[in-house]
Amino acid sequence: MSGDGSRNGILQTVDLLSKSFEADKPLEPVQAIRKIRHEQNKNQLFLAQKNAGLKSGSRGFQARKDLKSTEAKVESSLAQ
């Protein structure tokens, strides 16, 4: 087990995409790409929540605005 999280994430993404292109269903690659984008949006949401919790004042206000826009982006990706 490697401690390199970014490498493992990339390998997992490549594996998911390669399996989706080898599948018999023509929509499988599209679904895989949507799943990857949704996971990326969830990661951005986590970082925005962390950032909003750490900031205060005008920086906190901007961080909370960013959090709301990120939440909306995750909701829209979930709807697809």
N, CA, C and O atoms as a GROMACS GRO file, in nm:
protein
  320
    1MET      N    1   0.084  -0.119   0.000
    1MET     CA    2   0.000   0.000   0.000
    1MET      C    3   0.088   0.124   0.000
    1MET      O    4   0.177   0.141   0.084
    2SER      N    5   0.062   0.207  -0.092
    2SER     CA    6   0.140   0.328  -0.107
    2SER      C    7   0.074   0.442  -0.029
    2SER      O    8  -0.048   0.445  -0.013
    3GLY      N    9   0.155   0.533   0.018
    3GLY     CA   10   0.103   0.647   0.092
    3GLY      C   11   0.071   0.765   0.002
    3GLY      O   12   0.028   0.870   0.050
    4ASP      N   13   0.092   0.749  -0.126
    4ASP     CA   14   0.070   0.858  -0.220
    4ASP      C   15  -0.077   0.860  -0.262
    4ASP      O   16  -0.119   0.784  -0.350
    5GLY      N   17  -0.154   0.948  -0.200
    5GLY     CA   18  -0.298   0.953  -0.226
    5GLY      C   19  -0.333   1.000  -0.365
    5GLY      O   20  -0.427   0.949  -0.426
    6SER      N   21  -0.258   1.097  -0.416
    6SER     CA   22  -0.291   1.148  -0.550
    6SER      C   23  -0.263   1.042  -0.657
    6SER      O   24  -0.339   1.029  -0.753
    7ARG      N   25  -0.155   0.966  -0.640
    7ARG     CA   26  -0.124   0.859  -0.735
    7ARG      C   27  -0.233   0.753  -0.732
    7ARG      O   28  -0.278   0.706  -0.836
    8ASN      N   29  -0.275   0.715  -0.612
    8ASN     CA   30  -0.381   0.614  -0.600
    8ASN      C   31  -0.512   0.663  -0.661
    8ASN      O   32  -0.583   0.585  -0.725
    9GLY      N   33  -0.543   0.790  -0.643
    9GLY     CA   34  -0.664   0.846  -0.702
    9GLY      C   35  -0.660   0.844  -0.854
    9GLY      O   36  -0.759   0.813  -0.919
   10ILE      N   37  -0.545   0.878  -0.908
   10ILE     CA   38  -0.530   0.877  -1.054
   10ILE      C   39  -0.540   0.735  -1.108
   10ILE      O   40  -0.605   0.712  -1.210
   11LEU      N   41  -0.476   0.641  -1.041
   11LEU     CA   42  -0.484   0.501  -1.085
   11LEU      C   43  -0.626   0.448  -1.079
   11LEU      O   44  -0.669   0.373  -1.166
   12GLN      N   45  -0.700   0.487  -0.976
   12GLN     CA   46  -0.839   0.445  -0.963
   12GLN      C   47  -0.923   0.504  -1.076
   12GLN      O   48  -1.009   0.436  -1.132
   13THR      N   49  -0.898   0.630  -1.109
   13THR     CA   50  -0.971   0.696  -1.218
   13THR      C   51  -0.941   0.630  -1.352
   13THR      O   52  -1.031   0.604  -1.431
   14VAL      N   53  -0.814   0.602  -1.376
   14VAL     CA   54  -0.775   0.537  -1.501
   14VAL      C   55  -0.837   0.399  -1.511
   14VAL      O   56  -0.885   0.359  -1.618
   15ASP      N   57  -0.837   0.325  -1.401
   15ASP     CA   58  -0.897   0.191  -1.401
   15ASP      C   59  -1.046   0.197  -1.430
   15ASP      O   60  -1.098   0.118  -1.508
   16LEU      N   61  -1.115   0.292  -1.367
   16LEU     CA   62  -1.259   0.307  -1.389
   16LEU      C   63  -1.289   0.342  -1.535
   16LEU      O   64  -1.381   0.286  -1.595
   17LEU      N   65  -1.212   0.434  -1.591
   17LEU     CA   66  -1.234   0.473  -1.730
   17LEU      C   67  -1.203   0.360  -1.827
   17LEU      O   68  -1.277   0.338  -1.923
   18SER      N   69  -1.094   0.289  -1.803
   18SER     CA   70  -1.059   0.181  -1.895
   18SER      C   71  -1.163   0.069  -1.892
   18SER      O   72  -1.196   0.012  -1.996
   19LYS      N   73  -1.214   0.038  -1.773
   19LYS     CA   74  -1.318  -0.064  -1.764
   19LYS      C   75  -1.447  -0.018  -1.831
   19LYS      O   76  -1.518  -0.098  -1.892
   20SER      N   77  -1.476   0.111  -1.821
   20SER     CA   78  -1.599   0.161  -1.882
   20SER      C   79  -1.591   0.157  -2.035
   20SER      O   80  -1.692   0.133  -2.101
   21PHE      N   81  -1.473   0.181  -2.090
   21PHE     CA   82  -1.460   0.175  -2.236
   21PHE      C   83  -1.459   0.032  -2.287
   21PHE      O   84  -1.490   0.008  -2.404
   22GLU      N   85  -1.424  -0.063  -2.202
   22GLU     CA   86  -1.425  -0.203  -2.241
   22GLU      C   87  -1.563  -0.267  -2.226
   22GLU      O   88  -1.586  -0.379  -2.273
   23ALA      N   89  -1.655  -0.197  -2.160
   23ALA     CA   90  -1.788  -0.252  -2.136
   23ALA      C   91  -1.870  -0.256  -2.265
   23ALA      O   92  -1.840  -0.186  -2.363
   24ASP      N   93  -1.973  -0.338  -2.263
   24ASP     CA   94  -2.059  -0.354  -2.380
   24ASP      C   95  -2.159  -0.240  -2.396
   24ASP      O   96  -2.203  -0.211  -2.508
   25LYS      N   97  -2.195  -0.177  -2.287
   25LYS     CA   98  -2.294  -0.070  -2.293
   25LYS      C   99  -2.232   0.058  -2.351
   25LYS      O  100  -2.123   0.097  -2.311
   26PRO      N  101  -2.301   0.122  -2.444
   26PRO     CA  102  -2.244   0.244  -2.504
   26PRO      C  103  -2.246   0.364  -2.410
   26PRO      O  104  -2.168   0.458  -2.429
   27LEU      N  105  -2.331   0.364  -2.309
   27LEU     CA  106  -2.338   0.477  -2.217
   27LEU      C  107  -2.248   0.460  -2.095
   27LEU      O  108  -2.241   0.550  -2.010
   28GLU      N  109  -2.180   0.350  -2.084
   28GLU     CA  110  -2.094   0.324  -1.968
   28GLU      C  111  -1.982   0.429  -1.952
   28GLU      O  112  -1.958   0.473  -1.840
   29PRO      N  113  -1.913   0.470  -2.060
   29PRO     CA  114  -1.810   0.574  -2.043
   29PRO      C  115  -1.868   0.707  -1.996
   29PRO      O  116  -1.804   0.778  -1.918
   30VAL      N  117  -1.986   0.742  -2.044
   30VAL     CA  118  -2.049   0.867  -2.002
   30VAL      C  119  -2.081   0.863  -1.853
   30VAL      O  120  -2.058   0.960  -1.781
   31GLN      N  121  -2.133   0.750  -1.807
   31GLN     CA  122  -2.164   0.736  -1.665
   31GLN      C  123  -2.038   0.739  -1.580
   31GLN      O  124  -2.039   0.795  -1.470
   32ALA      N  125  -1.931   0.682  -1.630
   32ALA     CA  126  -1.805   0.682  -1.556
   32ALA      C  127  -1.750   0.824  -1.544
   32ALA      O  128  -1.701   0.863  -1.438
   33ILE      N  129  -1.758   0.901  -1.651
   33ILE     CA  130  -1.710   1.039  -1.648
   33ILE      C  131  -1.794   1.122  -1.552
   33ILE      O  132  -1.741   1.204  -1.478
   34ARG      N  133  -1.925   1.101  -1.552
   34ARG     CA  134  -2.012   1.173  -1.459
   34ARG      C  135  -1.979   1.137  -1.315
   34ARG      O  136  -1.980   1.223  -1.227
   35LYS      N  137  -1.950   1.010  -1.291
   35LYS     CA  138  -1.915   0.966  -1.156
   35LYS      C  139  -1.785   1.031  -1.112
   35LYS      O  140  -1.773   1.075  -0.997
   36ILE      N  141  -1.687   1.039  -1.201
   36ILE     CA  142  -1.559   1.101  -1.168
   36ILE      C  143  -1.577   1.249  -1.138
   36ILE      O  144  -1.521   1.300  -1.041
   37ARG      N  145  -1.656   1.317  -1.220
   37ARG     CA  146  -1.681   1.460  -1.197
   37ARG      C  147  -1.753   1.483  -1.065
   37ARG      O  148  -1.724   1.579  -0.994
   38HIS      N  149  -1.848   1.394  -1.033
   38HIS     CA  150  -1.920   1.408  -0.907
   38HIS      C  151  -1.825   1.389  -0.788
   38HIS      O  152  -1.835   1.461  -0.689
   39GLU      N  153  -1.736   1.293  -0.797
   39GLU     CA  154  -1.638   1.271  -0.690
   39GLU      C  155  -1.547   1.392  -0.675
   39GLU      O  156  -1.513   1.430  -0.563
   40GLN      N  157  -1.507   1.453  -0.786
   40GLN     CA  158  -1.424   1.573  -0.779
   40GLN      C  159  -1.501   1.688  -0.715
   40GLN      O  160  -1.445   1.764  -0.636
   41ASN      N  161  -1.630   1.700  -0.748
   41ASN     CA  162  -1.712   1.805  -0.687
   41ASN      C  163  -1.730   1.782  -0.538
   41ASN      O  164  -1.730   1.877  -0.460
   42LYS      N  165  -1.744   1.656  -0.497
   42LYS     CA  166  -1.756   1.626  -0.354
   42LYS      C  167  -1.626   1.661  -0.282
   42LYS      O  168  -1.630   1.707  -0.168
   43ASN      N  169  -1.513   1.638  -0.346
   43ASN     CA  170  -1.385   1.673  -0.285
   43ASN      C  171  -1.373   1.825  -0.271
   43ASN      O  172  -1.325   1.874  -0.169
   44GLN      N  173  -1.416   1.899  -0.374
   44GLN     CA  174  -1.415   2.045  -0.366
   44GLN      C  175  -1.508   2.094  -0.257
   44GLN      O  176  -1.477   2.193  -0.189
   45LEU      N  177  -1.621   2.028  -0.238
   45LEU     CA  178  -1.714   2.064  -0.132
   45LEU      C  179  -1.650   2.045   0.004
   45LEU      O  180  -1.664   2.129   0.093
   46PHE      N  181  -1.579   1.934   0.022
   46PHE     CA  182  -1.510   1.909   0.149
   46PHE      C  183  -1.410   2.020   0.177
   46PHE      O  184  -1.403   2.071   0.289
   47LEU      N  185  -1.331   2.057   0.076
   47LEU     CA  186  -1.232   2.163   0.095
   47LEU      C  187  -1.297   2.298   0.123
   47LEU      O  188  -1.246   2.376   0.203
   48ALA      N  189  -1.410   2.326   0.057
   48ALA     CA  190  -1.481   2.452   0.080
   48ALA      C  191  -1.539   2.456   0.221
   48ALA      O  192  -1.537   2.561   0.285
   49GLN      N  193  -1.591   2.343   0.269
   49GLN     CA  194  -1.643   2.337   0.406
   49GLN      C  195  -1.531   2.359   0.507
   49GLN      O  196  -1.549   2.431   0.606
   50LYS      N  197  -1.419   2.299   0.482
   50LYS     CA  198  -1.304   2.316   0.570
   50LYS      C  199  -1.256   2.461   0.570
   50LYS      O  200  -1.226   2.517   0.676
   51ASN      N  201  -1.250   2.521   0.452
   51ASN     CA  202  -1.206   2.659   0.439
   51ASN      C  203  -1.304   2.754   0.507
   51ASN      O  204  -1.261   2.848   0.575
   52ALA      N  205  -1.433   2.731   0.491
   52ALA     CA  206  -1.534   2.818   0.552
   52ALA      C  207  -1.531   2.808   0.704
   52ALA      O  208  -1.558   2.906   0.773
   53GLY      N  209  -1.498   2.692   0.755
   53GLY     CA  210  -1.490   2.675   0.900
   53GLY      C  211  -1.369   2.740   0.962
   53GLY      O  212  -1.371   2.775   1.080
   54LEU      N  213  -1.264   2.759   0.885
   54LEU     CA  214  -1.140   2.814   0.939
   54LEU      C  215  -1.132   2.966   0.928
   54LEU      O  216  -1.055   3.027   1.001
   55LYS      N  217  -1.208   3.026   0.840
   55LYS     CA  218  -1.197   3.170   0.815
   55LYS      C  219  -1.302   3.247   0.894
   55LYS      O  220  -1.407   3.194   0.931
   56SER      N  221  -1.271   3.374   0.920
   56SER     CA  222  -1.368   3.462   0.986
   56SER      C  223  -1.360   3.600   0.922
   56SER      O  224  -1.267   3.629   0.847
   57GLY      N  225  -1.457   3.684   0.952
   57GLY     CA  226  -1.458   3.819   0.898
   57GLY      C  227  -1.494   3.819   0.750
   57GLY      O  228  -1.575   3.739   0.704
   58SER      N  229  -1.432   3.912   0.677
   58SER     CA  230  -1.463   3.923   0.534
   58SER      C  231  -1.413   3.802   0.456
   58SER      O  232  -1.476   3.761   0.358
   59ARG      N  233  -1.302   3.744   0.500
   59ARG     CA  234  -1.254   3.622   0.434
   59ARG      C  235  -1.350   3.506   0.459
   59ARG      O  236  -1.373   3.423   0.371
   60GLY      N  237  -1.406   3.500   0.578
   60GLY     CA  238  -1.505   3.398   0.610
   60GLY      C  239  -1.632   3.415   0.530
   60GLY      O  240  -1.693   3.318   0.486
   61PHE      N  241  -1.672   3.542   0.512
   61PHE     CA  242  -1.792   3.569   0.432
   61PHE      C  243  -1.772   3.520   0.289
   61PHE      O  244  -1.861   3.457   0.232
   62GLN      N  245  -1.655   3.549   0.232
   62GLN     CA  246  -1.626   3.504   0.096
   62GLN      C  247  -1.618   3.352   0.091
   62GLN      O  248  -1.664   3.290  -0.005
   63ALA      N  249  -1.560   3.291   0.194
   63ALA     CA  250  -1.549   3.145   0.198
   63ALA      C  251  -1.687   3.080   0.206
   63ALA      O  252  -1.711   2.976   0.146
   64ARG      N  253  -1.780   3.142   0.281
   64ARG     CA  254  -1.915   3.088   0.289
   64ARG      C  255  -1.991   3.105   0.158
   64ARG      O  256  -2.071   3.019   0.121
   65LYS      N  257  -1.966   3.215   0.086
   65LYS     CA  258  -2.025   3.232  -0.047
   65LYS      C  259  -1.973   3.125  -0.142
   65LYS      O  260  -2.049   3.068  -0.220
   66ASP      N  261  -1.844   3.098  -0.134
   66ASP     CA  262  -1.785   2.993  -0.217
   66ASP      C  263  -1.843   2.857  -0.181
   66ASP      O  264  -1.866   2.773  -0.268
   67LEU      N  265  -1.866   2.836  -0.053
   67LEU     CA  266  -1.925   2.710  -0.007
   67LEU      C  267  -2.064   2.691  -0.066
   67LEU      O  268  -2.099   2.582  -0.110
   68LYS      N  269  -2.145   2.797  -0.067
   68LYS     CA  270  -2.280   2.787  -0.123
   68LYS      C  271  -2.276   2.755  -0.272
   68LYS      O  272  -2.355   2.674  -0.320
   69SER      N  273  -2.185   2.817  -0.345
   69SER     CA  274  -2.176   2.789  -0.489
   69SER      C  275  -2.126   2.646  -0.513
   69SER      O  276  -2.170   2.580  -0.607
   70THR      N  277  -2.036   2.599  -0.428
   70THR     CA  278  -1.987   2.461  -0.441
   70THR      C  279  -2.098   2.362  -0.408
   70THR      O  280  -2.109   2.258  -0.473
   71GLU      N  281  -2.179   2.393  -0.307
   71GLU     CA  282  -2.292   2.306  -0.273
   71GLU      C  283  -2.390   2.297  -0.390
   71GLU      O  284  -2.442   2.190  -0.420
   72ALA      N  285  -2.414   2.410  -0.456
   72ALA     CA  286  -2.504   2.410  -0.572
   72ALA      C  287  -2.446   2.326  -0.686
   72ALA      O  288  -2.520   2.257  -0.756
   73LYS      N  289  -2.315   2.333  -0.703
   73LYS     CA  290  -2.249   2.255  -0.808
   73LYS      C  291  -2.261   2.106  -0.780
   73LYS      O  292  -2.283   2.027  -0.872
   74VAL      N  293  -2.247   2.067  -0.653
   74VAL     CA  294  -2.260   1.925  -0.616
   74VAL      C  295  -2.403   1.878  -0.637
   74VAL      O  296  -2.425   1.767  -0.685
   75GLU      N  297  -2.500   1.961  -0.601
   75GLU     CA  298  -2.640   1.925  -0.622
   75GLU      C  299  -2.672   1.906  -0.770
   75GLU      O  300  -2.744   1.813  -0.807
   76SER      N  301  -2.618   1.994  -0.854
   76SER     CA  302  -2.645   1.980  -0.997
   76SER      C  303  -2.577   1.856  -1.056
   76SER      O  304  -2.631   1.792  -1.146
   77SER      N  305  -2.459   1.823  -1.006
   77SER     CA  306  -2.392   1.702  -1.056
   77SER      C  307  -2.462   1.577  -1.007
   77SER      O  308  -2.460   1.474  -1.074
   78LEU      N  309  -2.524   1.585  -0.891
   78LEU     CA  310  -2.599   1.471  -0.838
   78LEU      C  311  -2.726   1.448  -0.919
   78LEU      O  312  -2.770   1.334  -0.935
   79ALA      N  313  -2.786   1.556  -0.970
   79ALA     CA  314  -2.909   1.546  -1.047
   79ALA      C  315  -2.886   1.480  -1.183
   79ALA      O  316  -2.979   1.425  -1.242
   80GLN      N  317  -2.765   1.486  -1.233
   80GLN     CA  318  -2.737   1.426  -1.363
   80GLN      C  319  -2.722   1.283  -1.345
   80GLN      O  320  -2.698   1.210  -1.442
   0.00000   0.00000   0.00000
